[in-house]
Amino acid sequence: MLIKKIKVLCKKNNINIGQLERATGLGFATIRKWDKSSPNMKNIKKVADYFGVPVTYFLD
């Protein structure tokens, strides 16, 4: 569910996940790995801040 929400936000903002990772200072394929493993809150916050949404948007 988290990845789907990120992909929707990326599409709305005309960027791809790789660009998002670079813009937020996350390593290559970090976000893609969240499909199979849980990210830490610090990284979720970076993505939330980038898109201007609350962290809870991703946790619902």
N, CA, C and O atoms as a printed pandas DataFrame, in Angstrom:
     atom_number atom_name residue_name chain_id  residue_number  x_coord  y_coord  z_coord
0              1         N          MET        A               1    0.812   -1.188    0.000
1              2        CA          MET        A               1    0.000    0.000    0.000
2              3         C          MET        A               1    0.860    1.259    0.000
3              4         O          MET        A               1    0.538    2.230   -0.685
4              5         N          LEU        A               2    1.940    1.250    0.755
5              6        CA          LEU        A               2    2.836    2.395    0.830
6              7         C          LEU        A               2    3.398    2.726   -0.549
7              8         O          LEU        A               2    3.392    3.884   -0.965
8              9         N          ILE        A               3    3.874    1.724   -1.245
9             10        CA          ILE        A               3    4.458    1.939   -2.573
10            11         C          ILE        A               3    3.416    2.494   -3.530
11            12         O          ILE        A               3    3.724    3.381   -4.325
12            13         N          LYS        A               4    2.195    1.992   -3.469
13            14        CA          LYS        A               4    1.138    2.493   -4.354
14            15         C          LYS        A               4    0.901    3.979   -4.125
15            16         O          LYS        A               4    0.760    4.743   -5.080
16            17         N          LYS        A               5    0.858    4.389   -2.867
17            18        CA          LYS        A               5    0.638    5.798   -2.550
18            19         C          LYS        A               5    1.797    6.652   -3.057
19            20         O          LYS        A               5    1.581    7.748   -3.573
20            21         N          ILE        A               6    3.012    6.161   -2.912
21            22        CA          ILE        A               6    4.175    6.902   -3.401
22            23         C          ILE        A               6    4.128    7.016   -4.922
23            24         O          ILE        A               6    4.408    8.081   -5.473
24            25         N          LYS        A               7    3.779    5.939   -5.596
25            26        CA          LYS        A               7    3.698    5.977   -7.061
26            27         C          LYS        A               7    2.650    6.974   -7.538
27            28         O          LYS        A               7    2.868    7.678   -8.524
28            29         N          VAL        A               8    1.512    7.041   -6.846
29            30        CA          VAL        A               8    0.459    8.009   -7.208
30            31         C          VAL        A               8    0.986    9.430   -7.052
31            32         O          VAL        A               8    0.783   10.268   -7.931
32            33         N          LEU        A               9    1.660    9.704   -5.942
33            34        CA          LEU        A               9    2.213   11.040   -5.720
34            35         C          LEU        A               9    3.297   11.373   -6.752
35            36         O          LEU        A               9    3.382   12.504   -7.230
36            37         N          CYS        A              10    4.108   10.395   -7.083
37            38        CA          CYS        A              10    5.136   10.616   -8.102
38            39         C          CYS        A              10    4.489   10.971   -9.442
39            40         O          CYS        A              10    4.916   11.906  -10.120
40            41         N          LYS        A              11    3.478   10.229   -9.804
41            42        CA          LYS        A              11    2.799   10.479  -11.074
42            43         C          LYS        A              11    2.195   11.882  -11.103
43            44         O          LYS        A              11    2.308   12.593  -12.102
44            45         N          LYS        A              12    1.552   12.278   -9.998
45            46        CA          LYS        A              12    0.949   13.614   -9.918
46            47         C          LYS        A              12    1.997   14.714  -10.036
47            48         O          LYS        A              12    1.706   15.812  -10.512
48            49         N          ASN        A              13    3.213   14.414   -9.601
49            50        CA          ASN        A              13    4.288   15.407   -9.610
50            51         C          ASN        A              13    5.272   15.222  -10.765
51            52         O          ASN        A              13    6.321   15.864  -10.811
52            53         N          ASN        A              14    4.919   14.342  -11.689
53            54        CA          ASN        A              14    5.742   14.096  -12.891
54            55         C          ASN        A              14    7.198   13.742  -12.573
55            56         O          ASN        A              14    8.125   14.251  -13.203
56            57         N          ILE        A              15    7.377   12.874  -11.600
57            58        CA          ILE        A              15    8.710   12.361  -11.303
58            59         C          ILE        A              15    8.614   10.844  -11.193
59            60         O          ILE        A              15    7.522   10.285  -11.086
60            61         N          ASN        A              16    9.748   10.198  -11.219
61            62        CA          ASN        A              16    9.750    8.749  -11.002
62            63         C          ASN        A              16   10.388    8.455   -9.640
63            64         O          ASN        A              16   10.906    9.357   -8.980
64            65         N          ILE        A              17   10.346    7.217   -9.240
65            66        CA          ILE        A              17   10.849    6.849   -7.912
66            67         C          ILE        A              17   12.349    7.120   -7.794
67            68         O          ILE        A              17   12.820    7.526   -6.731
68            69         N          GLY        A              18   13.090    6.902   -8.854
69            70        CA          GLY        A              18   14.527    7.196   -8.823
70            71         C          GLY        A              18   14.807    8.668   -8.563
71            72         O          GLY        A              18   15.711    9.008   -7.800
72            73         N          GLN        A              19   14.038    9.534   -9.190
73            74        CA          GLN        A              19   14.199   10.970   -8.962
74            75         C          GLN        A              19   13.829   11.330   -7.521
75            76         O          GLN        A              19   14.483   12.160   -6.890
76            77         N          LEU        A              20   12.785   10.702   -7.020
77            78        CA          LEU        A              20   12.376   10.925   -5.635
78            79         C          LEU        A              20   13.477   10.499   -4.673
79            80         O          LEU        A              20   13.778   11.211   -3.715
80            81         N          GLU        A              21   14.073    9.352   -4.920
81            82        CA          GLU        A              21   15.160    8.868   -4.060
82            83         C          GLU        A              21   16.323    9.851   -4.049
83            84         O          GLU        A              21   16.879   10.142   -2.990
84            85         N          ARG        A              22   16.691   10.359   -5.206
85            86        CA          ARG        A              22   17.791   11.321   -5.275
86            87         C          ARG        A              22   17.424   12.629   -4.560
87            88         O          ARG        A              22   18.242   13.191   -3.832
88            89         N          ALA        A              23   16.201   13.105   -4.770
89            90        CA          ALA        A              23   15.764   14.371   -4.179
90            91         C          ALA        A              23   15.687   14.299   -2.653
91            92         O          ALA        A              23   15.883   15.305   -1.971
92            93         N          THR        A              24   15.405   13.128   -2.128
93            94        CA          THR        A              24   15.270   12.975   -0.678
94            95         C          THR        A              24   16.546   12.442   -0.025
95            96         O          THR        A              24   16.599   12.282    1.194
96            97         N          GLY        A              25   17.560   12.171   -0.825
97            98        CA          GLY        A              25   18.829   11.682   -0.281
98            99         C          GLY        A              25   18.816   10.210    0.078
99           100         O          GLY        A              25   19.677    9.742    0.823
100          101         N          LEU        A              26   17.849    9.479   -0.444
101          102        CA          LEU        A              26   17.783    8.035   -0.191
102          103         C          LEU        A              26   18.625    7.304   -1.228
103          104         O          LEU        A              26   18.803    7.787   -2.347
104          105         N          GLY        A              27   19.132    6.161   -0.858
105          106        CA          GLY        A              27   19.956    5.376   -1.757
106          107         C          GLY        A              27   19.157    4.779   -2.910
107          108         O          GLY        A              27   17.930    4.694   -2.869
108          109         N          PHE        A              28   19.892    4.369   -3.939
109          110        CA          PHE        A              28   19.284    3.758   -5.110
110          111         C          PHE        A              28   18.450    2.547   -4.712
111          112         O          PHE        A              28   18.920    1.682   -3.973
112          113         N          ALA        A              29   17.233    2.487   -5.193
113          114        CA          ALA        A              29   16.287    1.383   -4.992
114          115         C          ALA        A              29   15.788    1.243   -3.552
115          116         O          ALA        A              29   15.152    0.245   -3.211
116          117         N          THR        A              30   16.071    2.229   -2.716
117          118        CA          THR        A              30   15.605    2.166   -1.323
118          119         C          THR        A              30   14.090    2.088   -1.260
119          120         O          THR        A              30   13.537    1.236   -0.563
120          121         N          ILE        A              31   13.421    2.968   -1.981
121          122        CA          ILE        A              31   11.960    3.000   -1.927
122          123         C          ILE        A              31   11.373    1.737   -2.543
123          124         O          ILE        A              31   10.383    1.205   -2.040
124          125         N          ARG        A              32   11.960    1.262   -3.605
125          126        CA          ARG        A              32   11.455    0.036   -4.247
126          127         C          ARG        A              32   11.506   -1.158   -3.297
127          128         O          ARG        A              32   10.669   -2.056   -3.376
128          129         N          LYS        A              33   12.485   -1.164   -2.404
129          130        CA          LYS        A              33   12.631   -2.261   -1.443
130          131         C          LYS        A              33   11.528   -2.243   -0.382
131          132         O          LYS        A              33   11.288   -3.251    0.281
132          133         N          TRP        A              34   10.860   -1.101   -0.222
133          134        CA          TRP        A              34    9.809   -0.991    0.789
134          135         C          TRP        A              34    8.619   -1.872    0.471
135          136         O          TRP        A              34    7.758   -2.090    1.323
136          137         N          ASP        A              35    8.564   -2.373   -0.733
137          138        CA          ASP        A              35    7.494   -3.292   -1.102
138          139         C          ASP        A              35    7.638   -4.615   -0.345
139          140         O          ASP        A              35    6.657   -5.315   -0.096
140          141         N          LYS        A              36    8.885   -4.939    0.014
141          142        CA          LYS        A              36    9.150   -6.224    0.671
142          143         C          LYS        A              36    9.639   -6.075    2.109
143          144         O          LYS        A              36    9.654   -7.044    2.868
144          145         N          SER        A              37   10.034   -4.869    2.477
145          146        CA          SER        A              37   10.513   -4.647    3.840
146          147         C          SER        A              37    9.964   -3.321    4.367
147          148         O          SER        A              37    9.553   -2.456    3.594
148          149         N          SER        A              38    9.963   -3.178    5.660
149          150        CA          SER        A              38    9.417   -1.964    6.268
150          151         C          SER        A              38   10.483   -0.870    6.336
151          152         O          SER        A              38   11.603   -1.112    6.785
152          153         N          PRO        A              39   10.128    0.318    5.893
153          154        CA          PRO        A              39   11.075    1.435    5.987
154          155         C          PRO        A              39   11.092    2.003    7.402
155          156         O          PRO        A              39   10.165    1.783    8.182
156          157         N          ASN        A              40   12.150    2.731    7.723
157          158        CA          ASN        A              40   12.147    3.387    9.027
158          159         C          ASN        A              40   11.405    4.712    8.913
159          160         O          ASN        A              40   11.245    5.252    7.818
160          161         N          MET        A              41   10.963    5.220   10.029
161          162        CA          MET        A              41   10.145    6.434   10.051
162          163         C          MET        A              41   10.902    7.644    9.519
163          164         O          MET        A              41   10.300    8.539    8.926
164          165         N          LYS        A              42   12.195    7.680    9.721
165          166        CA          LYS        A              42   13.001    8.800    9.238
166          167         C          LYS        A              42   12.901    8.915    7.714
167          168         O          LYS        A              42   12.789   10.017    7.175
168          169         N          ASN        A              43   12.942    7.786    7.035
169          170        CA          ASN        A              43   12.854    7.797    5.572
170          171         C          ASN        A              43   11.441    8.089    5.082
171          172         O          ASN        A              43   11.258    8.770    4.073
172          173         N          ILE        A              44   10.456    7.580    5.784
173          174        CA          ILE        A              44    9.069    7.905    5.417
174          175         C          ILE        A              44    8.847    9.405    5.576
175          176         O          ILE        A              44    8.175   10.025    4.752
176          177         N          LYS        A              45    9.408    9.989    6.633
177          178        CA          LYS        A              45    9.265   11.428    6.865
178          179         C          LYS        A              45    9.903   12.226    5.736
179          180         O          LYS        A              45    9.355   13.248    5.323
180          181         N          LYS        A              46   11.039   11.785    5.234
181          182        CA          LYS        A              46   11.689   12.476    4.116
182          183         C          LYS        A              46   10.769   12.519    2.899
183          184         O          LYS        A              46   10.645   13.552    2.241
184          185         N          VAL        A              47   10.133   11.400    2.607
185          186        CA          VAL        A              47    9.223   11.323    1.456
186          187         C          VAL        A              47    7.987   12.180    1.714
187          188         O          VAL        A              47    7.537   12.908    0.830
188          189         N          ALA        A              48    7.446   12.094    2.908
189          190        CA          ALA        A              48    6.266   12.887    3.257
190          191         C          ALA        A              48    6.573   14.385    3.148
191          192         O          ALA        A              48    5.777   15.146    2.598
192          193         N          ASP        A              49    7.706   14.792    3.664
193          194        CA          ASP        A              49    8.096   16.205    3.591
194          195         C          ASP        A              49    8.271   16.650    2.139
195          196         O          ASP        A              49    7.878   17.759    1.776
196          197         N          TYR        A              50    8.850   15.802    1.323
197          198        CA          TYR        A              50    9.050   16.144   -0.083
198          199         C          TYR        A              50    7.714   16.445   -0.760
199          200         O          TYR        A              50    7.595   17.411   -1.514
200          201         N          PHE        A              51    6.726   15.621   -0.489
201          202        CA          PHE        A              51    5.420   15.796   -1.121
202          203         C          PHE        A              51    4.498   16.749   -0.353
203          204         O          PHE        A              51    3.432   17.115   -0.847
204          205         N          GLY        A              52    4.906   17.144    0.838
205          206        CA          GLY        A              52    4.083   18.047    1.631
206          207         C          GLY        A              52    2.839   17.394    2.201
207          208         O          GLY        A              52    1.787   18.022    2.321
208          209         N          VAL        A              53    2.977   16.130    2.547
209          210        CA          VAL        A              53    1.866   15.401    3.156
210          211         C          VAL        A              53    2.297   14.937    4.549
211          212         O          VAL        A              53    3.493   14.798    4.807
212          213         N          PRO        A              54    1.347   14.698    5.442
213          214        CA          PRO        A              54    1.723   14.192    6.766
214          215         C          PRO        A              54    2.165   12.725    6.680
215          216         O          PRO        A              54    1.740   11.988    5.790
216          217         N          VAL        A              55    2.999   12.331    7.592
217          218        CA          VAL        A              55    3.478   10.939    7.628
218          219         C          VAL        A              55    2.297    9.980    7.712
219          220         O          VAL        A              55    2.345    8.888    7.145
220          221         N          THR        A              56    1.252   10.372    8.404
221          222        CA          THR        A              56    0.087    9.507    8.573
222          223         C          THR        A              56   -0.581    9.171    7.240
223          224         O          THR        A              56   -1.290    8.169    7.145
224          225         N          TYR        A              57   -0.370    9.985    6.219
225          226        CA          TYR        A              57   -0.896    9.684    4.886
226          227         C          TYR        A              57   -0.418    8.315    4.413
227          228         O          TYR        A              57   -1.168    7.573    3.778
228          229         N          PHE        A              58    0.820    7.989    4.723
229          230        CA          PHE        A              58    1.392    6.716    4.290
230          231         C          PHE        A              58    1.058    5.567    5.240
231          232         O          PHE        A              58    1.161    4.400    4.859
232          233         N          LEU        A              59    0.667    5.881    6.449
233          234        CA          LEU        A              59    0.422    4.842    7.447
234          235         C          LEU        A              59   -1.019    4.375    7.494
235          236         O          LEU        A              59   -1.312    3.349    8.109
236          237         N          ASP        A              60   -1.917    5.096    6.865
237          238        CA          ASP        A              60   -3.328    4.706    6.876
238          239         C          ASP        A              60   -3.576    3.461    6.053
239          240         O          ASP        A              60   -4.713    3.000    5.958
